[in-house]
Amino acid sequence: MGKAKGVVQLMRPINCVMMGFAVFVGAVLANPAFAGGDWLKIAYGFLTGFTLCAAAMVVNDYYDRAIDAVNEPSRPIPSGLVSVRGALVLVFVLTVLGFVFAFFTSVLCLAVAAVSWVIVVAYVTVGKRTGLPGNFLVSACVATPFVYGSVAVLDWVPLNVWLFASMAFLSNTGREITKGIVDVKGDAAESVKTLAVRYGERNAAVAAAVFYVSAVALTSLPWLLGLVSFWFIPVVILTDIGFVLSSALLLKDYSRENARNIKKIVLLWFVTGLLAFVSGVLLNQ
């Protein structure tokens, strides 16, 4: 029972569901009228996003096991709930499943999934220790599911999808920098050059806030360009307020515990941002 719990914790199913849902959002933004056989593609796309995200979570914890032993000793690998070998087997199984589901979606989607996985591997093997460039790699993986969903139903990516993917990229970069504040002690011990390690927690908080606010600044473009309906506005305003308040709270208190709380709260603003775009497109039909 404990081992099963450890596997679930490694996979972070909430994050995986969000990735799968992001594929659906990408499809809706690209073509709100998709139907018929496209639903099967979206189902495969959701499963691709879910399984590859899970694989990425596990392989990340595998490479982070020494850091986690300092920062988060209760996590499955350092705590002994899941063995190192068991984690590697889980990565292999989840990766194969992800690529199979991507192939069932389309050959082009398989190519997008493969590029995304290369970015994941580049991050956990090399990019993680580079700080901000590594943050960018993670954010590219977060933005990719929206592109994937668009490719699944259209074989190309329209402007509104690129805009949302850009917002996801910017806001997630802010969150990755915030995570660096949380993990500064272990990262410093392992020579991981996050902004918090190199320039201090306060400067890292400023950088994170800049990325959050940059994402907010882009939210007016879909409405101004006529890409969404009025119903986009109330939900995106809630999202914008959330990101701005989170930035202000982080700047006021950039302690490890507060940064951990902000990191969690920002996930909520990701969700409301997704809902803003979905409502703005679907209620425009």
BELZIFEN-V369717 format. One line per field, one symbol per residue. ss: DSSP state (h for helix, s for strand, l for the rest). phi: phi as a letter, one per 20 degrees, with the letter a starting at -180 (. if undefined). burial: 1 if it has 24 or more other ideal C-beta (glycine too) atoms within 12 Angstrom, else 0. A space follows every 50 residues. Layout:
# BELZIFEN-V369717
ss: ???
phi: ???
burial: ???
This chain:
# BELZIFEN-V369717
ss: lhhhhhhhhhhlhhhhhhhhhhhhhhhhhhllllllhhhhhhhhhhhhhh hhhhhhhhhhhhhlhhhhhhhllllhhhhllllhhhhhhhhhhhhhhhhh hhhhhlhhhhhhhhhhhhhhhhhhhlhhhhlhhhhhhhhhhhhhhhhhhh hhhhllllhhhhhhhhhhhhhhhhhhhhhhhhlhhhhhhlllllhhhhhl hhhhhhhhhhhhhhhhhhhhhhhhllllllhhhhhhhhhhhhhhhhhhhh hhlllhhhhhhhhhhhhhhhhhhhhhhhhhhhlll
phi: .fffffffffflgffffffffffffgffffbgefbmfffffffffgffgf fffffffffffffefffffefcfefgffenfcffffffffgfffffffff fffffafffffffffffffgffffecfgeenggfgfffffffffgffgff ffdcmbcffffffffffffffffgffffffffegfffffdleefffffcn fffffffffffffffgfffffgffemecegfffffffgffffffffffff ffbdfgffffffgffggffgfffgffffffefede
burial: 00000110111100111111111111111111010001001101111111 11111111111111101100110011110011000010011001101110 11011101110110111011111100111111011111111111111111 11110011011111111111111111111111110110000101111000 10111111111111110110011000111001001100110111011011 10010101110110111111111111111111000
